Amino acid sequence: MSLPFSLPSMPFASRRETISDVLRDAITSGNLRAGQKLTEAGVAEQMGTSRAPVREALRQLEQEGLVISYPYRGTEVLGVSQEEIENVLVPIRISLEKFAFRKAMPRLSETDYADLESLVSNMEAAADRNDAALLADEDIRFHDAVVTLSGQQHCLQIWRTIQPRVRGYFRRDASYYTHPAEVAAQHRDLIAALRSGDDQLLDRAVTAHIRTHFTPDLEQSE
């Protein structure tokens, strides 16, 4: 099997994690597309490793919902479709993050706000460099931080489950913005809403942010 991009060789240590990271990035960036076939032997050959860490990496990615394995047929990349985003990921995110942001609001310290502001500054730097991958990563880190600070472990568990696929559509949607700096501006609005202490204002800000680029029909169906 030949992949549509070059994979790096690596030292023995942390091979499973490295393989997972490389393939995850390739899937969420679109370098590996839905339906692309992956084989243990092919990935192992290109990355200069044995099949065992590749097998474990593919299992990890299957748990994250990025690939699916079939008996005797190998592994296939799963894309993140618009239908799934609108009907599964967006509704889950709205319910989960409205709850988590509300729970986090009274718990946030000035140190926490400084950390969130730092992430937004990183988004601005990524936008200046037109680095869509870094912008998506910093976006994910912002939401991960707030969900973590909410103290709601069940929310964090659900968030971590859907996070790889959310990152995939963050990467895909980067081109929808007139300018990537809009991403940072939206997150500054979220910080302002958190500081307001107003639950209803925060709910509206979180919902509007998550629904960016989605259709009015979706909003009406909620």
C-alpha positions in Angstrom: 0.0 0.0 0.0 1.2 3.5 -0.8 -0.1 6.4 1.2 -0.7 9.8 -0.6 2.0 11.5 1.5 5.4 10.6 3.1 5.5 9.2 6.6 8.6 9.8 8.8 10.8 7.1 10.3 11.2 7.3 14.1 13.1 6.0 17.1 11.8 2.9 18.8 10.5 4.8 21.9 6.9 5.9 21.8 6.3 4.5 18.3 2.6 3.7 19.0 2.0 7.3 20.1 3.9 8.7 17.2 2.1 6.6 14.6 -1.2 7.6 16.2 -0.3 11.3 16.1 0.9 11.1 12.4 -2.2 9.2 11.2 -4.6 11.3 13.3 -3.2 14.5 11.9 -3.3 13.1 8.3 -7.0 12.1 8.8 -8.1 15.4 10.4 -6.2 17.5 7.9 -7.7 15.6 4.9 -4.4 14.1 3.7 -6.1 10.7 4.3 -9.6 10.8 3.0 -12.7 8.8 3.9 -12.5 5.4 2.3 -8.7 5.3 2.1 -7.4 1.9 3.0 -4.7 1.4 5.6 -2.8 -1.8 6.2 -0.5 -2.6 9.1 2.2 -3.8 6.7 2.0 -0.7 4.5 2.1 1.8 7.4 4.9 -0.1 9.1 7.0 -0.1 6.0 6.7 3.6 5.4 7.3 4.5 9.0 10.2 2.1 9.4 8.8 0.1 12.3 7.3 -3.3 13.0 3.6 -4.0 12.7 2.9 -4.3 16.4 2.9 -0.5 17.2 1.0 0.1 14.0 -1.7 -2.4 15.1 -2.0 -0.6 18.5 -2.1 2.8 16.9 -4.9 1.7 14.5 -6.9 0.3 17.5 -6.5 3.7 19.3 -7.8 5.6 16.2 -10.7 3.1 15.9 -11.7 3.9 19.5 -11.6 7.6 18.5 -13.9 7.0 15.6 -11.4 8.0 12.9 -11.0 4.6 11.3 -12.8 1.3 11.2 -11.3 -2.2 10.9 -12.9 -5.1 9.0 -12.0 -8.7 9.3 -9.8 -9.8 6.3 -10.2 -6.3 4.7 -7.9 -4.1 6.7 -8.6 -0.7 8.1 -10.5 2.2 6.4 -10.5 5.9 7.1 -13.8 7.3 8.3 -14.5 10.9 7.2 -16.3 13.5 9.2 -19.4 14.2 7.1 -21.5 17.4 7.1 -24.5 15.2 8.1 -22.7 13.9 11.1 -21.4 17.3 12.1 -24.9 18.9 12.0 -26.9 16.1 13.5 -24.5 14.5 16.0 -21.4 16.6 16.8 -23.0 20.0 16.9 -26.0 19.0 19.1 -23.7 17.1 21.5 -21.3 20.0 21.8 -24.1 22.5 22.4 -25.6 20.5 25.3 -22.2 19.5 26.8 -20.5 22.8 26.5 -23.4 25.0 27.7 -23.5 22.9 30.8 -19.7 22.8 31.3 -19.2 26.5 30.6 -22.0 27.4 33.2 -20.4 25.1 35.7 -16.9 26.5 35.0 -18.0 30.2 35.2 -18.0 30.6 39.1 -14.9 28.4 39.4 -12.5 30.4 37.1 -9.7 32.3 38.7 -7.7 35.2 37.2 -5.0 32.7 36.6 -7.5 30.5 34.6 -8.6 33.6 32.6 -4.9 34.4 31.9 -4.4 30.9 30.6 -7.5 31.2 28.3 -6.3 34.6 27.1 -2.9 33.0 26.3 -4.6 30.3 24.2 -6.5 33.1 22.3 -3.2 34.9 21.7 -1.8 31.6 20.3 -4.8 31.5 17.9 -4.0 35.0 16.7 -0.4 34.0 16.1 -1.6 30.9 14.2 -3.9 33.1 12.1 -1.1 35.5 11.3 1.0 32.5 10.0 -2.1 31.0 8.2 -1.4 27.8 10.2 -4.7 26.0 10.1 -3.4 23.0 12.0 -2.1 25.1 14.9 -5.3 27.2 14.9 -7.4 24.1 15.2 -5.2 22.7 18.0 -5.4 25.9 20.0 -9.2 26.1 19.5 -9.4 22.5 20.8 -7.2 23.4 23.8 -9.5 26.3 24.7 -12.6 24.2 24.8 -10.7 21.3 26.6 -9.5 23.8 29.2 -13.0 25.1 30.0 -14.5 21.7 30.1 -11.7 20.5 32.4 -12.1 23.6 34.7 -15.8 22.9 35.0 -15.0 20.0 37.3 -17.5 17.8 35.5 -15.7 14.6 34.9 -18.5 13.0 32.9 -18.5 16.0 30.6 -14.7 15.8 30.2 -15.0 12.1 29.3 -17.6 12.7 26.6 -15.6 15.7 25.3 -12.4 13.6 25.0 -14.4 10.9 23.1 -15.6 13.3 20.4 -12.6 15.6 20.4 -10.7 14.0 17.5 -13.7 14.3 15.2 -14.4 17.8 16.4 -10.8 18.7 15.6 -11.4 17.2 12.1 -14.2 19.6 11.4 -12.3 22.5 12.9 -9.6 21.9 10.4 -12.1 21.5 7.6 -14.0 24.7 8.5 -10.9 26.9 8.7 -11.4 27.9 5.1 -15.0 29.1 5.8 -13.8 32.2 7.7 -13.2 35.4 5.9 -10.1 35.7 7.9 -8.7 33.1 10.4 -8.4 35.9 13.1 -12.2 35.6 13.4 -11.6 32.4 15.4 -9.7 34.2 18.1 -12.3 37.0 18.2 -15.0 34.5 18.8 -13.1 33.0 21.7 -12.6 36.5 23.2 -16.4 36.8 23.1 -16.6 33.5 25.1 -14.2 34.8 27.7 -16.3 38.0 28.0 -19.4 35.9 28.5 -17.7 33.8 31.1 -16.7 37.0 33.0 -20.2 38.4 32.8 -21.6 36.0 35.3 -24.8 35.9 33.3 -25.9 32.3 32.6 -28.3 33.2 29.8 -25.7 35.4 28.0 -23.2 32.6 28.3 -25.6 30.1 26.9 -26.3 32.3 23.9 -22.5 33.0 23.3 -21.7 29.2 23.5 -24.5 28.3 21.2 -23.8 31.0 18.6 -20.1 30.0 18.6 -20.7 26.3 18.1 -23.3 27.0 15.4 -20.9 29.2 13.3 -21.3 28.3 9.6 -24.3 26.0 10.2 -27.7 26.4 8.7 -30.8 28.2 10.1 -32.7 24.9 9.8 -30.3 23.4 12.3 -31.0 26.2 14.7 -34.7 25.9 14.4 -34.6 22.1 14.9 -32.9 22.4 18.3 
